[in-house]
């Protein structure tokens, strides 16, 4: 790797958007660029917090392997994976047909398939936080308090309001499920755990499902119970009959129509762009007004803590 290629690679790493990640080509381990130096690029793996220097001399070795012949991604060794991911940021390299090689003169490299944007690199809790912040901002901007306020909204604003509320609900359910599994590891029978905002306890629900048909019918026959008492119409089998006979649906089905709103798309780029704008505005609160706001929040937290302790 000549000096120009190394300079280009370092420059590409330094210009990555804050929060963006790379993933190793085979093991899919996400990592971020922490720093660059004359002889190394320092990365940090998200799954372990491990910091690792990627040395220029090792990039040189990998570059020599690519001289004249591309390297199949499937042949990469674990220790080489981060080098392979980072090197594809440079204009001098390209990924084609599941192999990494030097970019031909007529081709443009640097379009790494292992680069994950800052918006896509967010963890599920971070996505919930961001969506909730956007929803709170929309509620504040639109001054939404009850249904009568919604009736006065223009259609675009009402659509955004619904989409964000849906995203918060879905994301919160995913985070809640993860927290539930961890809490079940800590909760014993009839035990309660208390936090500042509420209490949880282990609850057991019994779920029943019939055994296989032969077992159920044999048990009924043994006790002289007529099979007709439990036999019913199987909707799946009924649909098969409808498809192969002239039997009509209205003869065997009672139909009703439910009308609902279905979210069919989300513009994550627009959401993230708007979120960055809000974040920039928060960072700009460095004057007396911003300091007063932070002091007020600290005071509220202190009062809440005292109230909870007293209770």
N, C-alpha and C positions, 0 to 999 in steps of 0.2 A: 504494500500500500504506500503510494508516494505521498509527499507532504501535502499536495493539493487535495487528494482524496481524504486524508486524515483531517485536514482543516474543514473540508466540506461536511464530513461526518460530525465533527464536534459542533459546527455551526447549526446543523440540522437538529442535533440534540438540544442545544441551548434555545432554539426557537420553538420547541414544542409548546403547545398551549398548556398552561398550568392545569394539573389534574389529569392530563392524558396519560395513557399507559401503553406499554408494549406487552405482548404475551409470547412466551416461548413457543416455537413452532409445533412441537410434539406434545409436551406435557401441559400446555396451556396455563403456565404459571404467570400471573400478571406481575409486572414490575414497573417501576418508574425511574426516570433519570434523576439522580440526586445532584450530580455535579460533573463537570468535565475539567480535565487538566491536560498539560502537555503530553503526558504519557499514559493517561488512563481516562476512562469514563466510569463513574461510580453509579451503580444501580441499587435499588432497594426492592426486595420482593414483598408484595402485599400480603401473601399468605403466611409469612413467617417473620416479617420485619428484618430479615437478614440483609445486611449491606455487603455488596460485593464489588470490588474493582475489576473492571474489564481492561486489561493492559493492551497498549498499542501493539506491543510485540506479538501478542496472541492474535490480534487483528491481522497483522502482517502474515502470520502463519496461515490463517484461514484464507486470506486473500491469495496466497500462493497456491492453495488447493483449488481455487476457482479459476486460476490462470489457464485458459484454453478449454476448460471443461466445467460444466455446472455440477453442483453437488445436490443430490436428491435430499429433500427434506427428511424423508424417512430414514436416511442413513446418518443423521446428525446424532452425535453423542450428547448426553445430558449437559456436560460442562461446556459444550460448544453452542448450545441452543441460544443463550442470551446474546452471544456474539453474532450469531446468524440473524437474530431479530433486529438488533441495533444496526448492523451493517446495511440492511435493506432500506434504511432511511436516506442513504447517500444516493446521489444521482448516478454514481458509477456502477450501481448494482441493480439487478432486476430479478423478480420472481416469476417464472413461467413454467407451466407444466409440472408443478410441485417440485421445482428445483431452483436453487439460488445460483446465479452466475453473474459474470460481468455484463453490463449493458452494452449491446452492440452500438456502434457509432451512430446509427440511424434511430436508435431507441432512446427513450427517456426513462431513467430509473428513478428511484426515490419514492415510488408509490408502494409503500410497505403494506402488505396484507396483515401484518402483525401489530399495526398501530391501532389503538382504540381511543376514540375521542374522549374528551373530558366528560361529556354528557353521558356517553355509553359506559364509561368506566365507574360510574357511581355505584355504590353498594345499595342493596334494598333499603336499609334505614336512611341512607342519604337521599334516595329518591322520594321516600315518604316525607322527609323533612322539607325537601324542595317543593314538592307538590302542595304540602300543607301551607308553606309560606306563600306560594302563589295564590292558593285559594283564599287565604286570609287577606292578601293584598286586594284580590278582586272583590271580596265581601266589603272591605273598607272603602274601596274606590266606588263601588256601586251602591253603598249604603243599604245592603240587603239585611232586613230584619225579619220580615214575614212574607207570606204569600202575596199580599197586596203590593209589596215592593217588587216582587218578581213580575207581576203583571205589567208593570210600567217599563220593564227593561226592553231594549231593542233585541231582536232575535240573535244577533251575533254575540252580544254579551251574555244572554241567557244560555246559549250553546256553550260558551267557554265556562260558565259557571257550572253547568251540568258535567262537562267533561272533566274538569278539575276535581269536582266532588267525587266522581266515579273513580278517578285515578287514586285519590287519597284513600277511598274505601278499599279498593283492591290492594294497594300497597300496604295499608295498615293490616289487612287480614293476613298477608304473607308474613309480615314482621311478627304479628301476634302469634301465628302458628309456630314460628321458630322459638319465641319466648315461652310458649306453652310447653313445648317439648323439653326445654331446659328446666322449667319449673317442676314438671312431673318427676324429674330426677331428684329434686330436692324436697318434695312434699311427701310426707308419710301419711298413712291412713288417719283420717279425722284431724289432720294437722292444718293450721292456718298460718299463712305468711302475711305480714303487714308491711306496707310501704307508706310513703307520705300521702299517696293519692288513693289508697284503697287497700282492700284485703282480698286474698285468694285462698281457696281451699281445694283439696282433691275431691272430685265428684265422680262417681261411677254410674254409668247408665247401662242397663242391660239391653243388648240388641239381639233380637231373635230372627232367625230365618229358617224356613222349613228344610228338613233333611231331604235327601233324594227321594223321588217319587216311589220307588220300590220299597224303601224302608217305611215311609209313611203309610202306604196302602197296606203293607203286611201287618203293621200295628193295628190298623183299623179292622182288617179281616179277623185278626186274632180275638178281638173283643166284640165281634159281630156288629160293628158300626158300618152303616151303608156308605159306600164310597161316594155316592151322589151328594152327601152332605158337605163334602169338601172340594169336590171337583168343580172347576169353573172354566171360563173361556180364557184361553191364552191369546193375548193381543198379537204376539208375534206370529203365531200360527194362523190367526184370523187374517192378518195382512197377506200371508201367502195365499190363502184361499181367495181373497179379493183379487189378487194379481193373476190368478189362473182360471177364474170362473167369471160368469156374468153377474155375480152377486154385487150389488151396489153398496157403497159406503153408508148411505142414509138408512139402509135396511138394518144395519147392525151397529151403527155408531150414532150417538148423540153428540153433535158438534157445537162448540162455542168458540168465540173469537176473543182473544186477549190482545189489546192494543198497548204497546209499550214503546219506549224510546231506546234504541240500540246504538251504542257508541261504535262507530265503524272505523274511526281513525283518530290518531293523536299526532300532532305536529310537535315531536320532542325537541327539534331544533329551535322552533319558535318559543317553546316553553323555557328552554335553557337560556336563550338569548334574553328573554324578559327577566328571568331570574338573575342573570348577571347584572342587568340594569338596576334591579332592586338592591343587590349586594353592593354595587358601586355607590348607590345613594346612602346606604347604611354606613359605609366606610367614610363617606364625606362628612358624617356627623362628628366632627372633631372640635366644633366650636362649643360655646357655653350651653347651647340648647341640647346638643348631643350628650354632653357631660351631665347635664341635669336629668336627662332621660335615663341614663345609666344609673345615676344615684337613686332615682325614684324606683327603678326596678330592684336595686339592691335592698332598699328599704322594705319593699313589699315582700321580698324573699325572707328577710329577717323577721318580719311580723308573722309570716306564715309558719316559719320554723318555730317561733315561740309559742304560737297557738297550738301547733301539733304536739309540742313537748308538754304543754300544760294539760292538753286533753288526754 
